[in-house]
């Protein structure tokens, strides 16, 4: 649990650093603060199996339950802004950045029991 919290914190920190060059500092800081403040709710939704990570680097509902939709929508909006900024800085599309982040998340951040969605649209638990 400590390793996962550290890795998620590191991800948020790194995203903030990468976004800083492509976005105004205030915007990057606001995104980082919002993402950090949502993290406990996201971890809770993941722990309950309500949401998982899809292969494009976004949160998605695993089943019919839509608990926390406002949190998921807000997080995905901020992730898209981050992916777009990183992509712009690196000559990539937001989709490329999101897919790379999804691969890293599945390998390094997701814990046993987390739901992940493969590129072919099938959910599986790590």
C-alpha positions as CSV (number, residue, x, y, z in Angstrom):
1,X,0.0,0.0,0.0
2,X,2.8,2.4,0.9
3,X,4.6,1.6,-2.4
4,X,1.4,2.2,-4.4
5,X,0.7,5.5,-2.6
6,X,4.3,6.6,-3.3
7,X,4.1,5.6,-7.0
8,X,0.8,7.5,-7.4
9,X,2.2,10.5,-5.6
10,X,5.3,10.3,-7.9
11,X,3.1,10.1,-10.9
12,X,1.1,13.2,-9.9
13,X,4.4,15.0,-9.1
14,X,5.9,14.1,-12.5
15,X,2.8,15.0,-14.4
16,X,3.0,18.4,-12.7
17,X,6.6,18.8,-13.8
18,X,6.0,17.7,-17.4
19,X,2.9,19.8,-17.8
20,X,4.6,22.9,-16.5
21,X,6.4,23.7,-19.8
22,X,3.4,23.3,-22.0
23,X,0.8,25.0,-19.8
24,X,0.8,28.1,-17.7
25,X,2.1,27.4,-14.2
26,X,-1.2,28.3,-12.6
27,X,-3.1,25.8,-14.8
28,X,-0.6,23.0,-14.2
29,X,-0.7,23.7,-10.4
30,X,-4.5,23.7,-10.4
31,X,-4.6,20.4,-12.3
32,X,-2.0,18.8,-9.9
33,X,-4.0,20.0,-6.9
34,X,-7.3,18.7,-8.3
35,X,-5.8,15.3,-9.1
36,X,-4.2,15.1,-5.7
37,X,-7.5,16.0,-3.9
38,X,-9.4,13.3,-5.9
39,X,-6.9,10.6,-5.3
40,X,-8.5,9.2,-2.1
41,X,-11.9,9.0,-3.8
42,X,-10.4,7.3,-6.9
43,X,-8.5,4.8,-4.7
44,X,-11.8,4.0,-2.9
45,X,-13.7,3.4,-6.1
46,X,-10.9,1.2,-7.4
47,X,-10.8,-0.8,-4.1
48,X,-14.6,-1.4,-4.4
49,X,-14.2,-2.5,-8.0
50,X,-16.4,0.3,-9.3
51,X,-13.8,1.7,-11.7
52,X,-10.7,0.6,-13.4
53,X,-8.1,1.9,-15.8
54,X,-8.6,1.5,-19.6
55,X,-6.0,1.0,-22.2
56,X,-6.0,4.7,-23.2
57,X,-5.0,5.9,-19.7
58,X,-8.4,7.0,-18.5
59,X,-10.7,5.8,-15.7
60,X,-13.8,3.8,-16.7
61,X,-16.6,2.1,-14.9
62,X,-16.2,-1.6,-14.8
63,X,-19.9,-2.4,-14.5
64,X,-23.3,-0.7,-14.3
65,X,-22.6,1.1,-11.0
66,X,-21.9,4.8,-11.7
67,X,-20.9,5.8,-8.2
68,X,-18.5,8.6,-8.3
69,X,-19.3,9.7,-11.8
70,X,-18.4,13.3,-11.1
71,X,-15.0,12.3,-9.7
72,X,-14.3,10.0,-12.7
73,X,-15.4,12.7,-15.3
74,X,-13.3,15.4,-13.6
75,X,-10.2,13.1,-13.4
76,X,-10.5,12.1,-17.0
77,X,-10.8,15.7,-18.1
78,X,-7.6,16.6,-16.2
79,X,-5.8,13.6,-17.6
80,X,-6.7,14.6,-21.1
81,X,-5.3,18.1,-20.5
82,X,-2.1,16.5,-19.1
83,X,-1.8,14.1,-22.0
84,X,-2.3,16.8,-24.6
85,X,0.3,19.0,-23.0
86,X,2.9,16.2,-22.7
87,X,2.1,15.2,-26.3
88,X,2.5,18.7,-27.6
89,X,5.9,18.9,-25.9
90,X,7.1,15.6,-27.3
91,X,5.5,15.6,-30.8
92,X,3.0,12.9,-29.8
93,X,-0.8,12.7,-29.7
94,X,-2.7,12.7,-26.4
95,X,-3.8,9.2,-27.3
96,X,-0.1,8.1,-27.6
97,X,0.7,9.6,-24.2
98,X,-2.4,8.0,-22.6
99,X,-1.7,4.6,-24.0
100,X,1.9,4.8,-22.7
101,X,0.7,5.8,-19.3
102,X,-1.8,2.9,-19.2
103,X,1.0,0.5,-19.9
104,X,3.2,2.0,-17.2
105,X,0.2,2.0,-14.8
106,X,-0.6,-1.7,-15.4
107,X,3.1,-2.7,-14.8
108,X,4.1,-0.4,-12.0
109,X,1.1,1.2,-10.2
110,X,-1.9,-1.0,-10.4
111,X,-2.1,-3.4,-7.4
112,X,-3.4,-6.9,-7.2
113,X,-7.2,-6.8,-7.7
114,X,-7.3,-3.6,-9.6
115,X,-9.4,-3.7,-12.8
116,X,-7.6,-3.0,-16.1
117,X,-9.1,-2.9,-19.6
118,X,-7.1,-4.4,-22.4
119,X,-6.9,-2.8,-25.8
120,X,-9.4,-5.3,-27.1
121,X,-12.0,-4.1,-24.6
122,X,-11.9,-6.9,-22.0
123,X,-11.7,-6.2,-18.3
124,X,-9.2,-8.2,-16.2
125,X,-7.9,-8.0,-12.7
126,X,-4.3,-7.6,-12.0
